[in-house]
Amino acid sequence: MSTAATAINSTHALSPATHADPRLDAIRAKVEAGERLTLDDGEVLFSTPDIWSVLEMADSVRRRLTPGIAYYNINRHLNYSNVCALSCKFCEFYRKKDQDGAYTRDLDYIRGQAREAIENGATEMHIVGGLHPYLPWDYYPDMLRAIKEVAPDLHLKAFTAVEVVHLAKIAKKYKAKDRVEGIRWVLSELKDAGLGSLPGGGAEVFDDRVHDETHKGKIRSDVWLDVHRVAHELGLNSNCTILYGHVEQRRERLVHMDMLRRAQDRALHRLGYEGEPMRPEWLRSQEDGFAGGDQEAEASGEAGGDNQIPVVSLLRPGVESPERLREQGKITADDGGYFQTLIPLPFFPDGSELEHLPGPSGLENYRTLAVARLMLDNFPHIKAFWIMQTLKMAQVMLQSGADDIDGTVVWYDITKVGGASTHQEVTVWDLQKAIREAGFEPVERDTLYRRVKRDGKKWRVET
Ligand code: V47
């Protein structure tokens, strides 16, 4: 094992004694009261030997937000091309144009995938690809329209923020001085062509050092957050991810989570949520002992001046989730969108340029997901993506912060667990069984977390 790998393992090692940690008492009191945790609280959650209390607190939050049930969906992934202009060090998916294994799908192939998806009852297609240097702009809206022609009810959750910026560039709409205008143009065109929401990929870790070390050339956090903000302004919901367990520090994971929850405060505020003013305590905790430069300034709300935006916690008594408000007709997509879920993605070293790193341990996976549940008090859901966590780990995660295990998937090209092929299918029965064994009622959802009523392949959203 390399020195770097040893260092990562030893900093993450648990002390054999897992007795109660008194530092958790104050955090527990805040969690019970629905108060926002600081980054320093997050550090305690990451460093305490009492990991069971962390999981148990996250479980209590998850049960308050989503009592009794856990979600799955019937979906398909479509990777239209693995050709990518970037060479991110953690990625084993990308190929250069003439490299062995490079592929780009034509519209006939894509229509075929859409037909296959609806024949198998799918409600969602998750569409992402590399930053193809030569495909024209038209390919992308044409792809969405082609799918909608054969599968009008299929929800298209498509294009990471990184791809959206790439599309603005190839459509010649991207101006560095006013990037938001180009982003808005692309998202509006794609929405007209059938885009239903944005997936959470490409966020990695919102930190300039990590960015420059592992995915230089990709957009930085400020641009990623702009894309999602504009999507929300256009009434599109979106997801977000954190790719952890490589070269980042735990404090950087916390800053990433904080930047996401501030972005969510802003989205919920736009929907009419009122909250508490940001407390000096939160700002201080973020400023102390961390030389994060611009990233830290953004996390503290200074960069966008968003410490004026009230802090919204969905854990406060009487605060309804945005989905419930949409169900009740109190808000609509016209009022705006929001982040639905965070998906923690454990780094898989195999086949990547960072293959010498060990990747996160099982305990680190549980802990990171639980910490995310506790820090992101304004996120309705946390997803344990079973493809990357494994179905067995995802079951335990349902009892320690997650309320969703994603879907049937079938083909997944981005990572291959344990050298598995890209064919990674589970049946609906497998997902339901895993959820029941974890002690919850399985509920099929659509992409927007509405309950699905199903009669074989036919389905409708419950109203
Ligand atoms: O953006 C790349 C990550 C992401 C590796 O929105 C890696 O519902 C681990 O975003 N090890 C794609 N991760 C996956 C993704 C996703 C998955 C499921 C659901 C949703 C959703 C989104 O995978 C990429 C990148 O961050 N990734 N390489 C790797 N070696």
Boltz pocket constraint, residues with backbone or C-beta under 6 A from the ligand:
constraints:
  - pocket:
      binder: B
      contacts: [[A, 90], [A, 91], [A, 92], [A, 160], [A, 198], [A, 199], [A, 200], [A, 201], [A, 202], [A, 203], [A, 204], [A, 239], [A, 240], [A, 241], [A, 243], [A, 343], [A, 345], [A, 346], [A, 347], [A, 348], [A, 349], [A, 350], [A, 352], [A, 385], [A, 406], [A, 414], [A, 415]]
      max_distance: 6.0
